[in-house]
Every structure is written in C-alpha cells, then in structure tokens.
C-alpha cells in the first residue's frame, strides 16, 4: 500500500494517536527516518487505510505517549536505542537492543553523532521476605536463540518476569538500505528464519506498491499458497512443542511427522522445504507444474486425514487439558491495551486478522474463518492454532483445485520512485507483520523498517506468567511462539 506522509505537530501527536485508538484504529509502528523526526503509523482496519504521520524533532528529548498508549512502550524504547530520541516521562525506560559492553559512537541509525547514554541496564527489583530471583539465559540449552529471562519468585510462584533481548542484533534494517533494491528480498526474508515467506511477501508487497504495480492473479495465487503452507507448518511445530512441554510425547512426535508433510508441500510448490528465495518482486521465482500441483493436492489431503485423529487425541486427553487450561491468561482488555496480534490476540477475544483487511497475495479477497477464543490461556492459544491449521488447509485445497493460468513472473522497473513511501502488511503465523519503505530524492531506500509480530507480544508473555508456577513458564513461552531474531533486527 502506497503511503502519503502527513505532517503532525509534536504537541498534537498524543491527542491524535489516543483519539485514533479510541475510535478502533491500531498503532502499527513508531520509528524514525534518521533521528530528525518521529514516524507514527496508524492502521484503520475497518476503513482499510494506513496513515503515516511525520513529526519533526529538533530536540532529541520528546514527551512519551506510553502512559496513555501502553502499546507504544516498546516502540519508544527501540527508537531511543536506534536513533537517540529520548521519550521523556516513559514509565519504564530501558534499552531493547544496545548492551553495556558495546562501544557506542552514536545511535546506529541516526545521521548525527548523538549520545546514546549507554548506562547500565537496571532490572526491576521485587523485594520482600522469601523473594528470590531465577536468572535464565541469555545462552540456553539446545539451539534456541539468546534472550535473558529474570524471574522474581515467591516459592514456586512467579511474581514478575523481566525479558531482555537484543543479544543478536544484526543490522538487518540498515543493510536493507545498502543492497540493490532487487536483491533486498534475500535480506528481508532472513529477518526471521521461521517465516521467510511472510517476510518476503511483506517486502515485495511494499516494493510493488512503490512501483504502482498490480500483479496478475496467477502470481498472487502461488504466493497465497506458500503463505498458508508456512502457517500450517509452523502451527504444527508449535502444537508439537506444547505437547512436548507437558510430556505428551505421542502428540509431540506425531506433530513433527505431520509438519514433515507440510514441508513436503512447500517443496512441491517452491523447490525447497523452507520456501526460501521463492517470492520475488514481480511474482515468484519457480514455475509450478500441473504434475507438482496434483501431488501437492494429494499431500494436502493426506495431511488433513492424518491430522484429525491426532487432534482428537490431543483434545480428549484430560491431563493435557488440565496442564493448559487456566494457565498464562491474558484478558481482552490487556490484549487491547498492549496491541497484541496473531494467535495471542485472537485467543483473548480480539478478532483481528490482517488477511481480512490488508492487501497481500490474494487477500482480503479470499474467504476464511477467523478463529477466536475468549479465555486467553494456553489452551485457548492451542485451540486457535488447531482451527487455523484446518482453515488454512481448506483454503489451500480450494485454491489448488481452481484453475490459475498466467505468468509466474512479470519484469518490473529496476528504479524506485523518488521521495515515496509504502507499506506491506502481512498476517504471518505469528500475526501482524509490517515492512515500511521510504525512498529519498534519488530513489534509493532511505529507511527500511520491519515490525515483527513478536514486538507486540513479548510484553504479553511477561504478563501471562505472573502468579503462575515456574514449571508453567515453558508452556506459556511456547504458546506465544515468539521470535528473538525477529526482534533483534
């Protein structure tokens, strides 16, 4: 979607954002281009519109809006780290990316040499008789990415969890302004290794919007199929992880086997199981033969048949239900205040799915069921995932059985328009994914910003584990399925 950047005075910004959210809009993103301004992205799902406000900043100190708009808190912290803009009055101002051992010579994405005040990170202290702390990470067992969790506990009860990330910051956004624009998709899809299709789709959606180009339906059909296959595979993986954390190994191993079928569908469609390098500007990089499409339908039907008894066993086991029901609850009001997205939002009663509102692939034209639960616990998140697998399978089989003739790729201009901006919004398996692109007066990418769904949901994990047992944390953590690398861009 192409954007018009509108001016907004600093003294009016808080009122405009608060009124928009009260009217049902969403705060999509807060960032900057080069540290000389604030960009505020407001999404209006019902109107299918996105508004980008630009607020000039002469003094790097500005008034925080977090006290009135809680979901802004992580955006403001990240903007402080990356651009040296200090949100005065922020209730819990701490760094998200820059750590003490690093040598700072200014904010990483700011044009000016600006003091980033690399002071020591102060963890939240919980005091009282019998209170103790459990530090976990940042290095974990296995292949999990680094992140630090600090639990404040009373006995086996978690009173507070503080999450610290930023250990694998890779400079992805900066690199996306440096590589040739027609090669940027390889960097964009690597932002999070378990959602390359969603990131590639958000990237090309924004790039093609900049070029004012609408692709033929045949290309969009293939992109939609890839996106839904990725959703199925990752939901199966997360459900298997949940089963493993409660010791239900029969379900865990079965989900791993079923995920193998989903990956096989990805291989038949794109040539590789993880579907890397498939979605490109102008279409897709590989032709899909009628033979591979027939085999893809066969595997999809096989997956659907084999999934049913596994799900029935999962939902019929009372021990499994007891371990998930009532654990890690997030109320609907908190979910709205902190702007939760994806499964985390829909399990708390918020019926928001980007496929209904924002143009990407064949959406919002395709019909599907939005799965919503009200209890907001681990069990609700599991049930939402189960229904989304079934919904995506149904949509995928419908698409594959319809004739789609036309080119797989259309050549597009290699130069981007000058002084333009566009956004790609995609419903990944984690939720609302945003890629924002802004070009300069030469047509080069001046700012590339990625908002991973995990940014919205990390706070929810910290809230969900409060007053739960320490042993319940792995369940809560897996039920949100958050991305370290998606945060540490």
N, C-alpha and C positions, 0 to 999 in steps of 0.2 A: 504494500500500500504506500503510495507516494504521500509525503507529508508537507504541509506548509508550516513553517516555524513561526509562531506568533510571539510578539514581544509581550512581556509581563513585568510590571514593576515589582521590585523586591518587597515593598510594603503591602502590596496587594496579593502576593503569592499565597500566603497561608489561607486567606479567606477564599480565594478561587479554588484551591485544592480541597479544602474542607467542604465547601458547598457542592463541588462535583461529586465527592464521595457520598455525601448525604443524599444526593439525587440518584445514587445507584451506580455511578461510574467506578472505575478501578484505577488505582495508582499503578501504572505499569513499570515506571522506572524513574529514578533521579540520577543524573550524571552531569558531566560537563564535556565541552569540546577540548579546551586547552587550559582550563583553570580560570578563565576570564568571565565565565558565566555559569549559570545553572540551567540544565535542561530538565524539564518535568514532563513526562509522558503520561497523559490521561487517556484511558480507554473507556469508551461508551459502548458496551456490548449490544444493548438494545437498539442503538442507532447505527451500529456497525461503523463507528467513526473513531479515529485516533487523533488526538490533539497534542501537539508538541509546543510547549511554552519555553521561551528563552528569556532568562532573567540576567541582565548584566551584573557582574560583581566587581566593584572597584577595590573594596577591602576584602581580603580573604576570610574575614570573620562575618558570618551572616546568622540570622536568627533561625534556629532549628524549628521544624514543624512537628517533630516526633511526639511531643506531649499531646497534640491534638490529633495527629495521624500516626498511630503506633507502627503501621507497616513501613513508614519511612525510615525507621531507626537504622536498619542495616544499610540502606542506600546512602544515608548521610555519613555513616562510618566509613564506607568504602570510598566515597567521594573525598573525604578527608585524607585518606591514605594515598589515593591516586593523583589528586590534584592540589592537595594542601589547603583545601577550603574547610574552615573550622566552623561547625554548626554550634553556635553559642546557645547554651540552655539545653543541650541534649542530655537526657536524664542518666544515660549510662554510656558515655562516650569512650569507646575502646577501639583499638585497631583491629582490622579484619584481615589485612594482608602483610603489612610491614612488621617485621620482628626485630627485636633489640640487637641481635648480633650483626645485622646488616649495616654497611656503611652508607649513609644517606648523603646525597649531594643535591637534594631537591626531590619534589614529588615526581614519581615516574612518568606521568602523562601530562605534566604541566610544562608549558613553554618557558616560563620564568624559573629562575633558581629560587625556590621558595622553601623556607624552613618547615620541615615536617615534624619537628619536635619528637624525636624518637625516644620518648621516655619509656620506662619500664612498664610492662603490662601489669595492671593490678586486678587480681581475681577478686570476685565478690566474697566477702567473709561472712560465714554463718557461725555465730558464737553461741555458747551455752553449754551447760554441763552435759556430758555424754556425746557431744557433737564431734565427729571426726570426718576426715576427708579421704577419698579414694581417687588418686590420680591415675588416669588411663591414657596411654599414648604419650606423644604422637606416633611412636612406632608401635605397630600392632603385630600380632602373630599372623602368619599366612601372607596373603598378597594384598590385603586391604591397604588403601592409601592412608597417608598420615593425617591425623587430626587428634586434638587433645580434648579429653573429657575430664572435668573435675567435679566429682560428686561430693556434696555435703550431706552426711547421713546421720540419722539417729537410730542406732541399732541397725536393722535391715531396711529401714525406710529412707528413701531419698527425699531430702528436703529441698535441695536445689541442685541443678546441673548447669555448669557453665561450659560452653563449647568454644574452643579456639581453633581457628583454621588458618589457612594462608601458608602452610609449610611447603606447598608445591606450586607456588605462583610461577607461571611460565611465560608471562608476557604475550599471551595469545592476542589480545586486543591490539597491542602495539604492532605486533608482527603483521596483522591483517591490514594495516595502513602502509606497509612496506612492500609486500609481494605484489606482482602484477595482478590486476583485478580478476583476470580469467583463470588464475591459478589459486586464488584465495580460498576456493571451496575445500581444498585439501587441508588447509589450516583450520577452517571453520568447522568441518566435520570432526576434527580431532579435539575439539573443545572438551568433549566428554566421550570417552571411548565406548560407552554402552548405549549411546544414542546418536550414532553418526548420521542416520537417515534424517532424524528430526532436525539436527543442526544444519545439515546440508540443505534441507528443504527450506528452513528459515532463511538461510543465506541466499539461495537463488531466488526466493520469493521477493526479498528486498532488492536484490540486484536487478531482476526483471522489471520490478516496479519503477526503479530509477530510469530504466530504458523505455518505459511506457509500452511494454510488450506483453501481449496475452498469448500464452501458448495454446496449441491445439489440444483437444480433449484426449487424444491418444497418449500424449506425453504425461498429462495430468493423471490419467488412469494408472499408468505404471508407477508414478510417484506415490499415489494413494495406496496402491497395493504394497509397496515397500514400507510405507509408514505403518500400516496396520500389521504387517508381519513383525516388524520390530516391536510394536506394542504387545503382541501376543507372546513373543519370545521372552520379553523382559518381565511381563506379569507372571508367566510360568516360573521364571527364575526366582522372583520374589516370593511367590507362594511356596516354592520348594525350600527357600531359605527359612521362611517362617516355620514350616513343618520340621525342619532340622533343628531349630532352636528350641522346640518343645519335645524333641526326642521321637517324633513320628517319622521314623526313617523310611518306612514303606512309601509314604506320600512324598517325602523328600527325593528319593531315588526315582519314583515314578515321574515327578515333575521334571527332573533332569532329563529323563528319556523323552518326554513329550517336548521339551524345549529343543531337543535334537531334531525332532520333526519340523518345528518352526524354523530352525536354522536351515534345514534342507529346503524349505520353501523359499527362503531368502537366496539360497544358492541357485535354485532353478530360475528365479526371476532375474538375479543380478550377476551371477557368475561367482559370487563368493558368499560364504555363510554369514558374515557380519555386514554385508552390503556396503562396504567402503568403496568410494570412488564411483558410485553409480549415478547419483543425482548431480547434474551439472547445469550450468547456465544454458538455456535453450532446449532442455529436455533431459534425456538420460543417455548414458554412455554405452549401453549394450542393447542390442536388438533382442526382443523376446519372441522366440519362435512359437508356432502353434503347437509343436510337439512338447516343448517345455511347459507351455501353459496347460496342456492336458494333464501332464504329470503333476503340475502344481495343484490342480483341482483334486487329483487323486490323493495326494498327500494331505491336503486340507481336510478332505472327507475322512481320511484315516485318523487325523488328529482329533477331529470332532467326535468320532466314535470312541476312541480310546480315552478321551478326556472325561466323558460322562461318569463311568464307574469310579474313577479316581476322585472326582469332585464329590460324588455321593458318599464315598467312604470318608472323605475329609470332613464333610458337614454332618455326618451321622455319628462321629466319634465324640462322646460327651467329655472325655478327658481333654481332647484338643479344644473343644468349645470352652470348657472351664478355664483353660490356660489363656484364652484370648479375650473372652467376654469381660467387659468392665475394666480392662487394662489399658492404660495410656489414653485416657479420654481427653478429647478436645471439644469444648462446647461450640455451638454455632456462632455465638456472639464473639468468642475469642478468635475463631476462624475468620470471621469478617474483619475484625479489628486489625489482625496481622496479615491480612491479604493472602490467606492460604490458597494454593492452587492444586489441580490434579486430584488424585485419589484422596489426599489429605483433606481437601475442601469438600469433595462430594460425600465422603463418609461422615461429615459433620452437618449435612443438610444443605449445602450450597450447590445448586445445580448450575455450575459454570464449566463449560467445555468449549475450548477455542474452536473446535470443529463446527460448532453451531453459529459462530459469529464472525470469524476472520478468514479471509480468503487465503487458502493454501491447498495445493493439489486440487482435488475435485470439491473440496469443502468451501462453503457451507451447503452445497447443493445436494449432498448425499444424506439420506435419512438413516438414522441410527438411534438407539435408545441410550439416554444418559442415565447411568446407574447412580442412585443416590441412597444413602443410609442416614439415619438420624442420630445414632448413639455415639459416633465419633471415637470408638475404641478400636483396638487391634482387630477384633472380629469384624467390625464394620468395614475396615480397610481391606480385609481379606475378601469379604463378600463383594465389595465393589470391584476388586480385581477379577474375581471369578466371572462376574456378569460382563465385564468389559472384554474378557477373552472371548466369551460366547458371542457378544455383539460384533466384535471385530472379525471373528471367523465368518459370521453370517454375512457381513458386509463384503468381506474379501471374496467369498464364493459367489455372491451376486455379481460383483464386478468381473470376475473371471469368466462367468458364463455369458456375459454380454459381449457382442462384437465391438471391437475397438480397432478401426483401421486408421492409418495415418502415419506420419513420420514419427520417429523416436527422438529426433534432434533437429533443431532449426538454428542456423547460424545467426548470431546477433552481433551488433556493433561492438568493437573492442574498446571504444572510448565511452566513458561515463559522462553524463551531462554535468555542467558546472553549477556550483552553488545549489545543490539539490539534496534532498534527504528522503529516505524511505525506510519502511519498517516491515519485517517479516515476523508474523506471529503464528506459532505452530503449537498444536496440542501434542506434545511428546508423551511418552508413557508416564513421565513424572508430572506433566501439567504444562502450564503456560510458559512457552519459550519465546524470547524476544531477541531479534537481531536488528539493531539500529545502525544505519549507514548514513554518513554525512560527507558530501564532497566539497572541495574548495573551489576557488576561482579558476583552477587549471583542470578541473575534472578528476583530480586524484582524491582517493579516500582520505579525508582529514580525520575522521573519528569513526571507529567501528566499536560498537558496544554490544555485548552479549549479556542478557539476563537469563541465567539458568533457573529453572523452577525451584531448585534447592534453596536459592537465596530467600524465597518466600517462606520456606518450610523449616529451616533449621531452628528457628525460634519455637516453632510448634513442638519439635522433639523435646526441647528443654522444658517446656510447659507440661507436656504429656507425662513425663516420668515422675513428676512431683507426687509425693505421697504413695508411690508405688514401691515395690520391693526391688532391691538391687538386682535380683535374679530376673526381674521382668524387663530390665533395660534392653537386652538383646532382642526381645520380641518387639518392643517399641521402636527400636532403631531400624530393624528390618522392615517393619510395617510402613515406615515412611520412605525407605529406599532412597536416601539422599546421596548426592554426588559431591565428593571432595574436589575432584578436578573441575567439575562444572562451576564450583565456587571460586577456586583458585586460578582464575584466568590470567 
